[in-house]
Amino acid sequence: MKQRYYSYAGLRVRSDLPIPEWTVFEEKHPFAVPEVIISLAPAADAVPDLPVVSPDEYNFCVPEIGAYRVRGGREILVTPAPKAGQRELRLFLLGSAWGALCYQRGFLSLHSSAIQVGDGAVAFCGSSGSGKSTAAAWLLNRGFLFAGDDLSRFDAPAGGKPIIYPSATHLKLWHEAFGPLGRDHKGLERDHFRQEKYHVPLPGAKKRLPLPIRAIYLLEWGELGLTRLTGRAALSRLISVATYRGDLLEPMGRLAAQWEMCAALIRQTPVWEFRRPKDWGAMEEAMKVLLEHFKMLHFKIDGNNLL
């Protein structure tokens, strides 16, 4: 079995499974000491149907796909079901299993879409269907660079500036977004759970170092406008819309830590509520407002991005 090695989210990962979503993070040479090991496990080692959630172990089973065991922030064991496809296996590996491993390691992982703006990044957060990936795709069309989509690791070190680690190089877009964005969904993979959502690979994506996080935009539908959020309001909204698998936090003993890490993040990162009409015809105007906001915040932007 060929093993693959990735430098992802600040971790050295060895995997029995190929992970196409991490191709740009793949290393040519093995790590002497990997920090995370993803292994294929025989059926005899599969976890029972009843999930187990504790500070150091998370076991769960997905019917017809496989069983997953996440241990100590260091190991993910995957037992595929007999007819499981590789894409479906990776869906839960890179979602629930990886998210649980990050919690076990004490990381701050948030559900967001992020774009590089100048020498830093901005993150779009919001509930499902709020248009995170669509906002990112619109900026990509204007020449901005991709920083991440779905689940990304953030870090707000004591005495340092908050950063985001670039994540998997693909977007998930709803069917209705392709026309207004000038894109075509033909030939793209459909999402496993949401048949009207597609996985969009980003050709030419490159491996990037962690980026300073310059601003967080919480997306809402409504009358066009931007409102600065601070203090408890910013903190509670961010946790509400950006926490990944919040049901895991309390049984894993990570609830208080999640609040503390998010508080550390917003102490140094401005948070804005960005409202837009739920109308594709108004999208261009809404995103131009966002670009003007970038300029107002003195982000370093290539002039071509503003066309």
Residue, then its C-alpha position, 0 to 999 in steps of 0.5 A: m500500500k502506497q502511503r502519502y505524506y501531507s503538510y496540512a493545517g500545520l501538521r505532518v500527516r501520513s495517510d494510507l488513503p490518497i486525498p486528492e483535496w490535499t494534492v497541493f499539500e502533498e510532500k515528495h518525501p516521507f516524514a521521519v515522525p508524522e504528527v497524524i496518521i490516517s490508516l485503513a483498518p480491517a473490519a475486525d477493528a471497526v467501531p460499533d454503530l453506537p458513537v463514542v465521544s470523549p476528550d480523546e476518542y471519537n468513534f462513529c459509523v456511517p451506514e454503507i460508507g464506513a467506520y471511523r475511530v479518532r484517537g488522541g489527536r493523532e490517529i484516524l482509523v478508517t474501516p470502509a464498508p464493502k461497497a463504499g466509494q473513495r469520495e464518500l470515505r473522504l467526505f467523512l474523513l475530511g469532515s467529522a473525523w478531521g474536525a474531531l481530531c482538531y478538537q482533540r488537539g485543541f485547535l480552533s477550526l471554523h466553518s468558513s470560506a476564505i480569500q487572500v486579500g493582499d498579504g492577508a486573508v478575509a473569512f466569510c462565515g455564516s449558516s448553511g445557505s448564507g452564500k459563503s462559497t459564492a462570495a469567495a467564488w465572486l472574488l476569485n473571478r476578480g483575480f483574488l487568490f483562494a485561501g480555503d473553504d469549508l473547515s479551516r484551522f485558525d490560530a490566535p497565539a498569545g502575543g501574536k497575530p491571528i492566522i488562518y491555515p489554507s485548506a482544501t483547494h475546492l469550493k462547494l457551490w449551489h446549482e443556482a450560483f453557477g449562472p450569475l458567476g459565469r461558471d458551468h457545473k457540467g462534469l462536476e461532482r455532486d455533493h453526497f448529501r445535497q444533490e443541487k450542490y457541486h464540488v468545484p476544483l480550483p485549477g492552479a491552486k498553490k500551497r500557501l503558508p498561513l496568512p494573517i486574518r484581516a477581517i471576518y464577515l458574518l453573512e446574512w440575507g437582508e437589506l444591503g449593508l455592513t455593520r461592525l460587531t464587537g464584544r459579546a455580540a460578535l463572539s456569540r454570533l461567530i460561535s453560532v454560525a462558524t462552529y463546526r459540529g458544535d454537538l461534539l464540544e461539550p462531550m469532548g470537554r472543549l466548549a469553554a476552550q472554543w469560546e476562549m479561542c474565538a474571543a482571542l481571535i476577535r480581540q485582534t480581528p474586526v468582525w462585520e455583519f455583511r447583509r445582501p439581498k437574496d437576489w442574484g441580480a443584486m449580487e454585483e452591487a453587493m460585492k462592489v460594496l465589499l470591495e469598497h470596504f476592503k479599500m476603506l480598511h486599507f487592505k493591500i489590493d491589486g488594482n485589477n481586483l477592483l475592475 
